[in-house]
Every structure is written in structure tokens, then in C-alpha cells.
Amino acid sequence: MITTYEERYKQGIIDLVLGVQNDEYELGISIEEQSDILDIPNCYLKSGGGFWIAVDQKDRVIGSIGLMKKTNEVFILKKFFVYSEYRGKEPGIGKALFEILIEFAKQQGGRTVLLDTPYTADRSHQFYRKNGFKEITTAELPVTYEYPDRNSLLFRLDLS
């Protein structure tokens, strides 16, 4: 099931994000380097963005995706994680989270979605490219924003 952010899911989101980043990809990214997940209401929702989670039958967080609004037309896709045992499986948790985010961005007048992803996350790169994202350089970013992994690849999706 996919639902919008609720405070009761905060620790589950933190565990998911840090687990995938540090246990799976060994990136060594601390919670301090991404304090946005400690205050989702102010960092995502208050500015007109969104945050969604997927939960299993036991109400455990198994996936997340966030959308930060930077300008009226530019949004940043953040915290897109799904536990490895749920990736590539039916009913497509990652795809469902992604589609909700894109539809929301369009409804909010978004024209561009940006994202950063670790250079080692090949499967993620394939997903983004398959869904219309183009890799860009830092110089091509239309806005500046913070991201914790300085070896990240940057992607841009222009919404129609």
C-alpha cells in the first residue's frame, strides 16, 4: 500500500534510507548530511512538495519517495528507496511510487524534475533513463540544491 507521509512512519523511513545507503551501497552517509528526513513536514510538504511511502501488510515502511519544490516549475526527486527484497517484484512498488510523484509534480505545475543518485547505483540509473530522465552535469542544473553524495550522477526530466 502507498500512502502519504505520517509522523508515525518517520523512524521506518530513516531506517530504510540509511539501510540502503550504508548497508547496501556502503556510501557512509550520515543522518546529519541529510537532515531533511528528520523534518519531512517542513522540508517537503510545507513548500508544496510531497512525500509518499510504501508499507507492507505489517505496516512496515518498505519504500519511500519525496518531492521538494524549489521553484514553481522545478522540483527535486529525493529519498527514492525500496528495500532490495521488494525491487523488481510485482506489483512494482518503485514504479508506483514514481508515478504518484510525477503525477503530483504535474498537478503542481512542475515542468522539470531533477535528482541525484550515487554513481554506483547502476540499477537506479537504468530506471531513470527508462523513464525519460537525461543525465546532466552540475553546470546544467537550473537550481542549486544540497545532496550528500558528491560522487552522484545528476538527472533531469522535462515534464510534458
N, CA and C atoms as an extended XYZ file, in Angstrom:
480
Properties=species:S:1:pos:R:3:atomname:S:1:resname:S:1:resid:I:1 pbc="F F F"
N         0.842       -1.185        0.000 N   MET     1
C         0.000        0.000        0.000 CA  MET     1
C         0.885        1.245        0.000 C   MET     1
N         0.485        2.234       -0.773 N   ILE     2
C         1.203        3.509       -0.812 CA  ILE     2
C         0.344        4.564       -0.133 C   ILE     2
N         0.977        5.360        0.708 N   THR     3
C         0.278        6.392        1.457 CA  THR     3
C         1.163        7.630        1.563 C   THR     3
N         0.562        8.729        1.948 N   THR     4
C         1.330        9.954        2.164 CA  THR     4
C         2.003        9.891        3.532 C   THR     4
N         2.997       10.722        3.703 N   TYR     5
C         3.785       10.743        4.935 CA  TYR     5
C         2.917       10.972        6.159 C   TYR     5
N         3.203       10.210        7.190 N   GLU     6
C         2.659       10.425        8.537 CA  GLU     6
C         3.825       10.299        9.503 C   GLU     6
N         3.802       11.077       10.559 N   GLU     7
C         4.894       11.117       11.533 CA  GLU     7
C         5.213        9.727       12.102 C   GLU     7
N         4.219        8.869       12.218 N   ARG     8
C         4.446        7.537       12.799 CA  ARG     8
C         5.380        6.681       11.940 C   ARG     8
N         5.597        7.073       10.691 N   TYR     9
C         6.479        6.331        9.798 CA  TYR     9
C         7.909        6.892        9.764 C   TYR     9
N         8.164        7.939       10.515 N   LYS    10
C         9.458        8.627       10.460 CA  LYS    10
C        10.638        7.680       10.687 C   LYS    10
N        10.619        6.887       11.754 N   GLN    11
C        11.747        6.001       12.039 CA  GLN    11
C        11.897        4.933       10.958 C   GLN    11
N        10.797        4.448       10.441 N   GLY    12
C        10.861        3.467        9.359 CA  GLY    12
C        11.515        4.033        8.115 C   GLY    12
N        11.242        5.306        7.824 N   ILE    13
C        11.860        5.978        6.672 CA  ILE    13
C        13.361        6.140        6.908 C   ILE    13
N        13.727        6.583        8.100 N   ILE    14
C        15.141        6.749        8.437 CA  ILE    14
C        15.877        5.415        8.301 C   ILE    14
N        15.291        4.351        8.843 N   ASP    15
C        15.914        3.026        8.759 CA  ASP    15
C        16.074        2.580        7.313 C   ASP    15
N        15.060        2.810        6.489 N   LEU    16
C        15.115        2.445        5.071 CA  LEU    16
C        16.232        3.206        4.362 C   LEU    16
N        16.223        4.523        4.486 N   VAL    17
C        17.184        5.364        3.777 CA  VAL    17
C        18.617        5.025        4.190 C   VAL    17
N        18.883        5.021        5.484 N   LEU    18
C        20.238        4.736        5.951 CA  LEU    18
C        20.644        3.301        5.642 C   LEU    18
N        19.703        2.375        5.725 N   GLY    19
C        19.998        0.982        5.432 CA  GLY    19
C        20.419        0.773        3.993 C   GLY    19
N        19.666        1.333        3.066 N   VAL    20
C        20.012        1.166        1.654 CA  VAL    20
C        21.315        1.902        1.340 C   VAL    20
N        21.442        3.131        1.808 N   GLN    21
C        22.641        3.907        1.507 CA  GLN    21
C        23.902        3.276        2.083 C   GLN    21
N        23.831        2.877        3.336 N   ASN    22
C        25.051        2.497        4.043 CA  ASN    22
C        25.282        0.993        4.149 C   ASN    22
N        24.234        0.215        4.326 N   ASP    23
C        24.414       -1.230        4.409 CA  ASP    23
C        24.530       -1.849        3.019 C   ASP    23
N        23.695       -1.389        2.112 N   GLU    24
C        23.689       -1.969        0.769 CA  GLU    24
C        24.749       -1.355       -0.148 C   GLU    24
N        24.791       -0.024       -0.210 N   TYR    25
C        25.708        0.647       -1.135 CA  TYR    25
C        27.011        1.119       -0.484 C   TYR    25
N        27.102        1.008        0.833 N   GLU    26
C        28.318        1.367        1.579 CA  GLU    26
C        28.788        2.789        1.268 C   GLU    26
N        27.826        3.729        1.284 N   LEU    27
C        28.152        5.121        0.970 CA  LEU    27
C        28.657        5.912        2.174 C   LEU    27
N        28.336        5.459        3.372 N   GLY    28
C        28.789        6.168        4.564 CA  GLY    28
C        28.165        7.543        4.730 C   GLY    28
N        26.895        7.664        4.404 N   ILE    29
C        26.199        8.953        4.523 CA  ILE    29
C        25.455        8.984        5.851 C   ILE    29
N        25.711       10.006        6.643 N   SER    30
C        25.096       10.114        7.965 CA  SER    30
C        23.747       10.824        7.904 C   SER    30
N        23.006       10.676        8.967 N   ILE    31
C        21.708       11.356        9.089 CA  ILE    31
C        21.919       12.879        9.090 C   ILE    31
N        23.035       13.335        9.634 N   GLU    32
C        23.324       14.768        9.683 CA  GLU    32
C        23.514       15.361        8.286 C   GLU    32
N        23.963       14.552        7.349 N   GLU    33
C        24.171       15.016        5.986 CA  GLU    33
C        22.877       15.076        5.183 C   GLU    33
N        21.803       14.595        5.765 N   GLN    34
C        20.508       14.578        5.087 CA  GLN    34
C        19.395       14.780        6.111 C   GLN    34
N        19.509       15.859        6.828 N   SER    35
C        18.583       16.140        7.916 CA  SER    35
C        17.145       16.374        7.441 C   SER    35
N        16.945       16.458        6.122 N   ASP    36
C        15.584       16.620        5.606 CA  ASP    36
C        14.673       15.474        6.037 C   ASP    36
N        15.234       14.273        6.233 N   ILE    37
C        14.364       13.161        6.628 CA  ILE    37
C        13.985       13.213        8.106 C   ILE    37
N        14.608       14.126        8.846 N   LEU    38
C        14.216       14.316       10.242 CA  LEU    38
C        13.042       15.279       10.369 C   LEU    38
N        12.791       16.062        9.319 N   ASP    39
C        11.704       17.047        9.353 CA  ASP    39
C        11.010       17.115        7.990 C   ASP    39
N        10.388       16.030        7.621 N   ILE    40
C         9.704       15.934        6.323 CA  ILE    40
C         8.616       16.988        6.163 C   ILE    40
N         7.800       17.268        7.203 N   PRO    41
C         6.769       18.295        7.012 CA  PRO    41
C         7.330       19.636        6.567 C   PRO    41
N         8.408       20.105        7.188 N   ASN    42
C         8.966       21.407        6.819 CA  ASN    42
C         9.831       21.362        5.567 C   ASN    42
N        10.537       20.278        5.351 N   CYS    43
C        11.455       20.199        4.213 CA  CYS    43
C        10.772       19.828        2.904 C   CYS    43
N         9.641       19.152        2.965 N   TYR    44
C         8.956       18.697        1.756 CA  TYR    44
C         7.548       19.288        1.621 C   TYR    44
N         6.731       19.083        2.616 N   LEU    45
C         5.301       19.373        2.493 CA  LEU    45
C         4.974       20.860        2.551 C   LEU    45
N         5.615       21.580        3.450 N   LYS    46
C         5.287       22.996        3.667 CA  LYS    46
C         5.489       23.849        2.412 C   LYS    46
N         6.485       23.504        1.605 N   SER    47
C         6.802       24.307        0.422 CA  SER    47
C         5.977       23.921       -0.807 C   SER    47
N         5.130       22.889       -0.666 N   GLY    48
C         4.318       22.470       -1.804 CA  GLY    48
C         4.788       21.186       -2.457 C   GLY    48
N         5.719       20.504       -1.815 N   GLY    49
C         6.186       19.210       -2.308 CA  GLY    49
C         5.345       18.093       -1.714 C   GLY    49
N         5.875       16.890       -1.776 N   GLY    50
C         5.163       15.739       -1.243 CA  GLY    50
C         6.120       14.664       -0.786 C   GLY    50
N         5.601       13.725       -0.029 N   PHE    51
C         6.405       12.586        0.423 CA  PHE    51
C         5.464       11.398        0.581 C   PHE    51
N         5.833       10.288       -0.055 N   TRP    52
C         4.993        9.089       -0.049 CA  TRP    52
C         5.805        7.896        0.404 C   TRP    52
N         5.120        6.941        0.991 N   ILE    53
C         5.780        5.724        1.435 CA  ILE    53
C         4.957        4.515        1.011 C   ILE    53
N         5.660        3.410        0.849 N   ALA    54
C         5.017        2.113        0.629 CA  ALA    54
C         5.186        1.325        1.916 C   ALA    54
N         4.128        0.692        2.341 N   VAL    55
C         4.173       -0.139        3.546 CA  VAL    55
C         3.693       -1.546        3.204 C   VAL    55
N         4.214       -2.523        3.943 N   ASP    56
C         3.793       -3.901        3.720 CA  ASP    56
C         2.556       -4.221        4.569 C   ASP    56
N         2.160       -5.475        4.579 N   GLN    57
C         0.956       -5.895        5.307 CA  GLN    57
C         1.085       -5.692        6.808 C   GLN    57
N         2.310       -5.590        7.307 N   LYS    58
C         2.544       -5.369        8.740 CA  LYS    58
C         2.737       -3.891        9.062 C   LYS    58
N         2.455       -3.018        8.084 N   ASP    59
C         2.583       -1.568        8.231 CA  ASP    59
C         4.043       -1.135        8.399 C   ASP    59
N         4.966       -1.916        7.870 N   ARG    60
C         6.392       -1.595        7.895 CA  ARG    60
C         6.745       -0.838        6.625 C   ARG    60
N         7.515        0.242        6.765 N   VAL    61
C         7.957        1.029        5.613 CA  VAL    61
C         8.889        0.167        4.766 C   VAL    61
N         8.555        0.016        3.471 N   ILE    62
C         9.391       -0.760        2.557 CA  ILE    62
C         9.849        0.068        1.355 C   ILE    62
N         9.322        1.295        1.230 N   GLY    63
C         9.715        2.171        0.141 CA  GLY    63
C         9.375        3.611        0.467 C   GLY    63
N        10.102        4.536       -0.167 N   SER    64
C         9.827        5.962        0.040 CA  SER    64
C        10.203        6.743       -1.203 C   SER    64
N         9.593        7.910       -1.327 N   ILE    65
C         9.952        8.865       -2.376 CA  ILE    65
C         9.472       10.248       -1.941 C   ILE    65
N        10.329       11.238       -2.173 N   GLY    66
C         9.976       12.600       -1.799 CA  GLY    66
C        10.142       13.549       -2.963 C   GLY    66
N         9.397       14.637       -2.907 N   LEU    67
C         9.448       15.670       -3.935 CA  LEU    67
C         9.567       17.026       -3.258 C   LEU    67
N        10.714       17.671       -3.458 N   MET    68
C        10.931       19.021       -2.927 CA  MET    68
C        10.622       20.030       -4.018 C   MET    68
N         9.883       21.053       -3.654 N   LYS    69
C         9.590       22.138       -4.588 CA  LYS    69
C        10.666       23.208       -4.425 C   LYS    69
N        11.403       23.472       -5.519 N   LYS    70
C        12.439       24.502       -5.489 CA  LYS    70
C        11.941       25.826       -6.065 C   LYS    70
N        11.179       25.753       -7.150 N   THR    71
C        10.538       26.927       -7.748 CA  THR    71
C         9.145       26.472       -8.176 C   THR    71
N         8.373       27.357       -8.764 N   ASN    72
C         7.044       26.968       -9.230 CA  ASN    72
C         7.098       25.876      -10.295 C   ASN    72
N         8.223       25.766      -10.994 N   GLU    73
C         8.329       24.804      -12.091 CA  GLU    73
C         9.379       23.718      -11.898 C   GLU    73
N        10.250       23.865      -10.897 N   VAL    74
C        11.356       22.913      -10.707 CA  VAL    74
C        11.201       22.191       -9.373 C   VAL    74
N        11.237       20.867       -9.457 N   PHE    75
C        11.124       20.008       -8.286 CA  PHE    75
C        12.336       19.084       -8.225 C   PHE    75
N        12.644       18.613       -7.023 N   ILE    76
C        13.752       17.686       -6.814 CA  ILE    76
C        13.190       16.373       -6.280 C   ILE    76
N        13.475       15.290       -6.970 N   LEU    77
C        13.112       13.952       -6.504 CA  LEU    77
C        14.161       13.549       -5.478 C   LEU    77
N        13.715       13.152       -4.289 N   LYS    78
C        14.619       12.798       -3.198 CA  LYS    78
C        14.127       11.528       -2.504 C   LYS    78
N        15.023       10.889       -1.834 N   LYS    79
C        14.742        9.764       -0.926 CA  LYS    79
C        13.907        8.662       -1.579 C   LYS    79
N        14.276        8.303       -2.816 N   PHE    80
C        13.605        7.228       -3.545 CA  PHE    80
C        14.332        5.923       -3.218 C   PHE    80
N        13.756        5.169       -2.303 N   PHE    81
C        14.362        3.929       -1.839 CA  PHE    81
C        13.303        2.846       -1.705 C   PHE    81
N        13.695        1.636       -2.047 N   VAL    82
C        12.870        0.457       -1.834 CA  VAL    82
C        13.816       -0.629       -1.340 C   VAL    82
N        13.419       -1.337       -0.282 N   TYR    83
C        14.257       -2.436        0.197 CA  TYR    83
C        14.501       -3.431       -0.927 C   TYR    83
N        15.694       -3.974       -0.984 N   SER    84
C        16.116       -4.834       -2.092 CA  SER    84
C        15.180       -6.007       -2.331 C   SER    84
N        14.633       -6.585       -1.287 N   GLU    85
C        13.753       -7.748       -1.471 CA  GLU    85
C        12.420       -7.398       -2.136 C   GLU    85
N        12.118       -6.112       -2.281 N   TYR    86
C        10.877       -5.678       -2.924 CA  TYR    86
C        11.113       -5.073       -4.305 C   TYR    86
N        12.357       -4.942       -4.709 N   ARG    87
C        12.656       -4.337       -6.014 CA  ARG    87
C        12.399       -5.326       -7.143 C   ARG    87
N        11.859       -4.798       -8.234 N   GLY    88
C        11.644       -5.607       -9.419 CA  GLY    88
C        10.565       -6.660       -9.274 C   GLY    88
N         9.796       -6.574       -8.227 N   LYS    89
C         8.738       -7.549       -7.977 CA  LYS    89
C         7.391       -6.918       -8.294 C   LYS    89
N         6.426       -7.764       -8.530 N   GLU    90
C         5.060       -7.265       -8.675 CA  GLU    90
C         4.574       -6.869       -7.305 C   GLU    90
N         3.812       -5.834       -7.144 N   PRO    91
C         3.188       -5.011       -8.176 CA  PRO    91
C         3.999       -3.805       -8.608 C   PRO    91
N         5.295       -3.808       -8.433 N   GLY    92
C         6.101       -2.674       -8.883 CA  GLY    92
C         6.043       -1.502       -7.932 C   GLY    92
N         6.540       -1.696       -6.731 N   ILE    93
C         6.470       -0.662       -5.693 CA  ILE    93
C         7.196        0.607       -6.124 C   ILE    93
N         8.413        0.454       -6.634 N   GLY    94
C         9.167        1.629       -7.072 CA  GLY    94
C         8.458        2.380       -8.175 C   GLY    94
N         7.961        1.656       -9.149 N   LYS    95
C         7.242        2.279      -10.270 CA  LYS    95
C         5.996        3.008       -9.775 C   LYS    95
N         5.267        2.393       -8.849 N   ALA    96
C         4.056        3.026       -8.311 CA  ALA    96
C         4.395        4.308       -7.549 C   ALA    96
N         5.439        4.281       -6.730 N   LEU    97
C         5.859        5.482       -6.011 CA  LEU    97
C         6.256        6.576       -7.004 C   LEU    97
N         7.017        6.193       -8.010 N   PHE    98
C         7.477        7.144       -9.020 CA  PHE    98
C         6.309        7.784       -9.767 C   PHE    98
N         5.335        6.978      -10.174 N   GLU    99
C         4.181        7.507      -10.915 CA  GLU    99
C         3.362        8.481      -10.081 C   GLU    99
N         3.208        8.204       -8.806 N   ILE   100
C         2.492        9.132       -7.917 CA  ILE   100
C         3.236       10.460       -7.848 C   ILE   100
N         4.547       10.400       -7.706 N   LEU   101
C         5.355       11.614       -7.620 CA  LEU   101
C         5.250       12.442       -8.902 C   LEU   101
N         5.375       11.801      -10.047 N   ILE   102
C         5.322       12.529      -11.328 CA  ILE   102
C         3.942       13.162      -11.537 C   ILE   102
N         2.902       12.433      -11.240 N   GLU   103
C         1.547       12.987      -11.386 CA  GLU   103
C         1.352       14.192      -10.471 C   GLU   103
N         1.841       14.092       -9.233 N   PHE   104
C         1.746       15.202       -8.292 CA  PHE   104
C         2.512       16.417       -8.810 C   PHE   104
N         3.734       16.191       -9.298 N   ALA   105
C         4.545       17.298       -9.828 CA  ALA   105
C         3.810       18.009      -10.957 C   ALA   105
N         3.216       17.243      -11.860 N   LYS   106
C         2.460       17.838      -12.966 CA  LYS   106
C         1.267       18.640      -12.454 C   LYS   106
N         0.554       18.097      -11.482 N   GLN   107
C        -0.611       18.795      -10.917 CA  GLN   107
C        -0.205       20.107      -10.258 C   GLN   107
N         1.021       20.165       -9.748 N   GLN   108
C         1.514       21.379       -9.087 CA  GLN   108
C         2.121       22.371      -10.068 C   GLN   108
N         2.072       22.060      -11.357 N   GLY   109
C         2.626       22.954      -12.371 CA  GLY   109
C         4.094       22.721      -12.657 C   GLY   109
N         4.624       21.610      -12.170 N   GLY   110
C         6.030       21.300      -12.393 CA  GLY   110
C         6.340       21.067      -13.859 C   GLY   110
N         7.493       21.571      -14.280 N   ARG   111
C         7.945       21.369      -15.660 CA  ARG   111
C         9.242       20.571      -15.702 C   ARG   111
N         9.964       20.551      -14.576 N   THR   112
C        11.250       19.868      -14.514 CA  THR   112
C        11.392       19.142      -13.180 C   THR   112
N        11.878       17.901      -13.244 N   VAL   113
C        12.219       17.140      -12.042 CA  VAL   113
C        13.694       16.792      -12.139 C   VAL   113
N        14.428       17.130      -11.092 N   LEU   114
C        15.856       16.839      -11.006 CA  LEU   114
C        16.092       15.772       -9.952 C   LEU   114
N        17.218       15.095      -10.040 N   LEU   115
C        17.588       14.150       -8.988 CA  LEU   115
C        19.076       13.890       -9.022 C   LEU   115
N        19.574       13.431       -7.888 N   ASP   116
C        20.947       12.956       -7.784 CA  ASP   116
C        20.886       11.514       -7.298 C   ASP   116
N        21.828       10.711       -7.762 N   THR   117
C        21.869        9.310       -7.382 CA  THR   117
C        23.326        8.861       -7.351 C   THR   117
N        23.684        8.012       -6.398 N   PRO   118
C        25.081        7.572       -6.320 CA  PRO   118
C        25.564        6.954       -7.634 C   PRO   118
N        26.807        7.229       -7.979 N   TYR   119
C        27.360        6.717       -9.234 CA  TYR   119
C        27.376        5.193       -9.268 C   TYR   119
N        27.333        4.545       -8.108 N   THR   120
C        27.369        3.080       -8.045 CA  THR   120
C        26.000        2.435       -8.218 C   THR   120
N        24.946        3.216       -8.232 N   ALA   121
C        23.579        2.679       -8.276 CA  ALA   121
C        23.128        2.434       -9.713 C   ALA   121
N        23.785        1.503      -10.387 N   ASP   122
C        23.505        1.235      -11.803 CA  ASP   122
C        22.041        0.920      -12.078 C   ASP   122
N        21.430        0.148      -11.209 N   ARG   123
C        20.023       -0.219      -11.416 CA  ARG   123
C        19.127        1.022      -11.383 C   ARG   123
N        19.434        1.935      -10.494 N   SER   124
C        18.685        3.196      -10.422 CA  SER   124
C        18.864        3.996      -11.699 C   SER   124
N        20.092        4.054      -12.195 N   HIS   125
C        20.362        4.804      -13.431 CA  HIS   125
C        19.523        4.251      -14.579 C   HIS   125
N        19.449        2.935      -14.661 N   GLN   126
C        18.643        2.301      -15.712 CA  GLN   126
C        17.169        2.682      -15.569 C   GLN   126
N        16.664        2.662      -14.338 N   PHE   127
C        15.269        3.025      -14.090 CA  PHE   127
C        15.002        4.451      -14.553 C   PHE   127
N        15.874        5.374      -14.168 N   TYR   128
C        15.661        6.777      -14.526 CA  TYR   128
C        15.712        6.988      -16.035 C   TYR   128
N        16.696        6.406      -16.675 N   ARG   129
C        16.793        6.548      -18.130 CA  ARG   129
C        15.568        5.952      -18.829 C   ARG   129
N        15.126        4.799      -18.368 N   LYS   130
C        13.952        4.139      -18.943 CA  LYS   130
C        12.705        5.020      -18.807 C   LYS   130
N        12.685        5.857      -17.764 N   ASN   131
C        11.532        6.712      -17.507 CA  ASN   131
C        11.729        8.148      -17.988 C   ASN   131
N        12.668        8.355      -18.911 N   GLY   132
C        12.782        9.635      -19.593 CA  GLY   132
C        13.790       10.619      -19.052 C   GLY   132
N        14.487       10.291      -17.981 N   PHE   133
C        15.486       11.199      -17.437 CA  PHE   133
C        16.727       11.209      -18.319 C   PHE   133
N        17.367       12.362      -18.378 N   LYS   134
C        18.622       12.532      -19.098 CA  LYS   134
C        19.695       12.925      -18.096 C   LYS   134
N        20.867       12.325      -18.217 N   GLU   135
C        21.970       12.680      -17.328 CA  GLU   135
C        22.475       14.076      -17.679 C   GLU   135
N        22.757       14.879      -16.655 N   ILE   136
C        23.245       16.244      -16.845 CA  ILE   136
C        24.466       16.485      -15.961 C   ILE   136
N        25.117       17.596      -16.188 N   THR   137
C        26.252       17.996      -15.360 CA  THR   137
C        25.780       18.998      -14.304 C   THR   137
N        26.621       19.239      -13.335 N   THR   138
C        26.299       20.232      -12.306 CA  THR   138
C        26.033       21.601      -12.933 C   THR   138
N        26.791       21.950      -13.950 N   ALA   139
C        26.624       23.242      -14.630 CA  ALA   139
C        25.263       23.357      -15.305 C   ALA   139
N        24.629       22.231      -15.620 N   GLU   140
C        23.335       22.243      -16.294 CA  GLU   140
C        22.146       22.278      -15.327 C   GLU   140
N        22.407       22.234      -14.030 N   LEU   141
C        21.312       22.311      -13.059 CA  LEU   141
C        20.653       23.683      -13.138 C   LEU   141
N        19.321       23.754      -13.264 N   PRO   142
C        18.649       25.056      -13.306 CA  PRO   142
C        18.514       25.706      -11.933 C   PRO   142
N        18.716       24.938      -10.874 N   VAL   143
C        18.699       25.434       -9.493 CA  VAL   143
C        19.807       24.726       -8.736 C   VAL   143
N        20.216       25.291       -7.622 N   THR   144
C        21.189       24.601       -6.779 CA  THR   144
C        20.454       23.948       -5.623 C   THR   144
N        20.981       22.831       -5.207 N   TYR   145
C        20.440       22.148       -4.030 CA  TYR   145
C        21.503       21.234       -3.456 C   TYR   145
N        21.331       20.894       -2.194 N   GLU   146
C        22.282       20.047       -1.483 CA  GLU   146
C        21.972       18.578       -1.708 C   GLU   146
N        23.018       17.781       -1.895 N   TYR   147
C        22.878       16.336       -1.917 CA  TYR   147
C        24.125       15.750       -1.262 C   TYR   147
N        23.942       14.676       -0.482 N   PRO   148
C        25.022       14.205        0.382 CA  PRO   148
C        26.172       13.478       -0.312 C   PRO   148
N        25.945       12.806       -1.417 N   ASP   149
C        26.997       12.028       -2.067 CA  ASP   149
C        27.583       12.844       -3.206 C   ASP   149
N        28.779       13.352       -3.027 N   ARG   150
C        29.409       14.218       -4.029 CA  ARG   150
C        29.824       13.476       -5.297 C   ARG   150
N        29.767       12.149       -5.278 N   ASN   151
C        30.051       11.366       -6.482 CA  ASN   151
C        28.775       11.010       -7.226 C   ASN   151
N        27.721       11.712       -6.951 N   SER   152
C        26.430       11.420       -7.559 CA  SER   152
C        26.394       11.765       -9.030 C   SER   152
N        25.544       11.038       -9.742 N   LEU   153
C        25.162       11.423      -11.095 CA  LEU   153
C        23.903       12.268      -10.971 C   LEU   153
N        23.749       13.233      -11.846 N   LEU   154
C        22.586       14.116      -11.847 CA  LEU   154
C        21.732       13.815      -13.066 C   LEU   154
N        20.419       13.868      -12.866 N   PHE   155
C        19.472       13.598      -13.938 CA  PHE   155
C        18.389       14.657      -13.970 C   PHE   155
N        17.829       14.846      -15.157 N   ARG   156
C        16.749       15.821      -15.372 CA  ARG   156
C        15.671       15.186      -16.212 C   ARG   156
N        14.419       15.431      -15.808 N   LEU   157
C        13.257       15.007      -16.575 CA  LEU   157
C        12.421       16.238      -16.868 C   LEU   157
N        12.154       16.499      -18.144 N   ASP   158
C        11.274       17.593      -18.521 CA  ASP   158
C         9.885       17.009      -18.705 C   ASP   158
N         8.939       17.530      -17.935 N   LEU   159
C         7.565       17.042      -17.965 CA  LEU   159
C         6.804       17.689      -19.119 C   LEU   159
N         5.942       16.912      -19.722 N   SER   160
C         5.151       17.461      -20.839 CA  SER   160
C         3.743       17.779      -20.395 C   SER   160
